[in-house]
Amino acid sequence: MDDTHIAPAICYESLQPIHCENAFKMGANVYLASVAKPANGVEKAFMHYSRIAKQYEMPVLMSNCVGDCDDFLSVGKSAVWTKKGELVGQLDDKTEGILIFDSVTEEATERIIKNKHTIG
C-alpha cells in the first residue's frame, strides 16, 4: 500500500503558512511547490521551504522555471528538502532538469535535460 500523499502548491499559495498547515492536516506527507522565482525570490524560498519541511516533518520539493518569465529572469535552482529540512538535491540556474526524490531513503538524483533550449 502506498502511503504517499502529495500536496501541490502554486507559487503564491505555497508561501502562505495556512496552505501548508491545511495540507498537513489533510494528511499530506510530501509538499510540492511549483514556482516562478527570480534570484532574490529563490533565496527567500529556500529558507521558507526548509522551515516548512522541518515544522511538518515532510519533504518539500520546489520546481522553478529557468529563463525569461513575464518581466523577470527565473533562475531555476529547483530543489528538494528532507523532512528534517536538509537540502538534498538542487539543479543549477541555467539547465533544465528533473530531480528524482526517493521518499523512503530521502535521497535525490539529478537528471539534466540537454536540448536546444538550455540557457548559457
C-alpha positions as CSV (number, residue, x, y, z in Angstrom):
1,M,0.0,0.0,0.0
2,D,1.3,3.4,-0.9
3,D,1.2,5.9,1.9
4,T,2.5,8.9,0.0
5,H,0.1,11.9,-0.1
6,I,1.3,14.8,-2.1
7,A,0.0,18.3,-1.6
8,P,0.5,20.5,-4.7
9,A,1.0,24.2,-4.2
10,I,1.3,27.0,-6.8
11,C,3.8,29.8,-6.2
12,Y,2.0,32.4,-4.0
13,E,-0.1,29.9,-2.0
14,S,3.0,27.9,-1.1
15,L,4.3,30.9,0.7
16,Q,1.1,31.3,2.8
17,P,1.6,29.4,6.1
18,I,-2.1,28.4,6.3
19,H,-1.8,26.5,2.9
20,C,0.9,24.1,4.1
21,E,-0.8,23.8,7.5
22,N,-4.1,22.8,5.9
23,A,-2.3,20.3,3.6
24,F,-0.6,18.7,6.6
25,K,-3.9,18.5,8.5
26,M,-5.5,16.8,5.5
27,G,-2.8,14.1,5.5
28,A,-0.1,15.3,3.1
29,N,3.3,13.9,3.8
30,V,5.0,15.5,0.8
31,Y,4.7,19.2,-0.2
32,L,5.3,20.1,-3.9
33,A,5.6,23.7,-4.8
34,S,5.6,24.9,-8.4
35,V,7.1,28.4,-8.5
36,A,8.4,31.2,-10.9
37,K,11.1,33.0,-8.9
38,P,13.9,35.4,-9.7
39,A,17.2,35.2,-7.7
40,N,16.1,37.1,-4.6
41,G,12.8,35.1,-4.5
42,V,14.7,31.8,-4.7
43,E,16.8,32.8,-1.7
44,K,13.7,33.5,0.4
45,A,12.0,30.4,-0.8
46,F,15.0,28.2,0.2
47,M,14.7,29.5,3.8
48,H,10.9,29.1,3.8
49,Y,10.7,25.6,2.4
50,S,13.4,24.4,4.7
51,R,11.4,25.6,7.7
52,I,8.2,24.1,6.3
53,A,9.9,20.7,5.9
54,K,11.2,20.8,9.5
55,Q,8.0,22.1,11.0
56,Y,5.7,19.5,9.4
57,E,8.4,16.7,9.1
58,M,7.7,16.2,5.5
59,P,9.8,16.5,2.4
60,V,9.4,19.7,0.3
61,L,10.0,19.8,-3.4
62,M,10.3,23.1,-5.2
63,S,10.1,23.3,-9.0
64,N,11.2,26.6,-10.5
65,C,11.4,27.6,-14.2
66,V,14.5,28.7,-16.0
67,G,14.7,31.7,-18.2
68,D,12.5,34.6,-19.2
69,C,9.3,34.7,-17.2
70,D,6.9,37.6,-17.7
71,D,9.0,40.6,-16.8
72,F,11.9,38.9,-15.0
73,L,14.5,36.2,-15.3
74,S,13.6,33.0,-13.5
75,V,16.7,31.3,-12.1
76,G,15.8,27.7,-11.7
77,K,17.5,26.0,-8.8
78,S,14.7,23.5,-8.3
79,A,15.4,21.8,-5.1
80,V,14.3,19.2,-2.5
81,W,14.5,19.2,1.3
82,T,14.1,16.2,3.6
83,K,11.6,16.0,6.4
84,K,14.4,17.4,8.6
85,G,14.7,20.5,6.4
86,E,18.0,19.4,4.9
87,L,18.7,20.3,1.2
88,V,19.5,17.0,-0.6
89,G,19.1,18.0,-4.2
90,Q,19.3,21.1,-6.3
91,L,19.5,21.9,-10.0
92,D,21.6,24.9,-11.3
93,D,20.3,28.2,-12.5
94,K,20.7,27.6,-16.3
95,T,19.9,24.0,-17.1
96,E,16.5,22.3,-17.4
97,G,16.4,19.0,-15.5
98,I,14.5,16.7,-13.2
99,L,15.1,15.9,-9.5
100,I,14.1,12.4,-8.6
101,F,13.4,12.0,-4.8
102,D,13.1,8.7,-3.0
103,S,10.7,9.4,-0.1
104,V,11.9,6.3,1.8
105,T,15.7,6.9,1.7
106,E,15.3,10.7,1.3
107,E,17.9,10.7,-1.4
108,A,17.7,12.9,-4.6
109,T,19.1,12.2,-8.0
110,E,19.5,14.8,-10.8
111,R,18.7,14.2,-14.4
112,I,19.8,17.0,-16.7
113,I,17.9,17.7,-19.9
114,K,20.2,18.5,-22.8
115,N,18.4,20.3,-25.6
116,K,18.5,23.5,-27.7
117,H,16.6,25.4,-25.0
118,T,19.3,25.1,-22.4
119,I,20.4,28.6,-21.2
120,G,24.1,29.5,-21.1
